[in-house]
Amino acid sequence: MHSDITEALDEGSITALIMLYLSAVFDVIDHPILLMRLELSIRINEKVLIWLKSKLSDRTQCVSVADKTSPI
């Protein structure tokens, strides 16, 4: 990431870094609607959109404490 930003700055490109904390809030948001709005309203970069789609699709989570595990 550092080299990509440095290279873009050297080329004179406008560069932005957005860091997301993906937390439980994404469990209550309709992912297809969120992705559609990011794509159409903000016109987010295609590579970033593909990355977000992969992070928000087909994910499961469980919690283990001691010898107990929550359902997936």
NORLINSUL-V613191 format. One record per backbone hydrogen bond with DSSP energy under -1.0 kcal/mol. NH is the residue of the N-H (numbers start at 1). CO is the residue of the C=O. If there is no record, write none. Layout:
# NORLINSUL-V613191
nh=<NH:NH>
co=<CO:CO>
This chain:
# NORLINSUL-V613191
nh=<5:6:7:8:9:10:11:12:13:26:27:28:34:35:36:37:38:39:40:41:42:44:49:50:51:52:53:54:55:56:65:68:70>
co=<1:2:3:4:5:6:7:9:8:23:24:25:30:31:32:33:34:35:36:37:37:38:45:46:47:48:49:50:51:52:68:65:63>
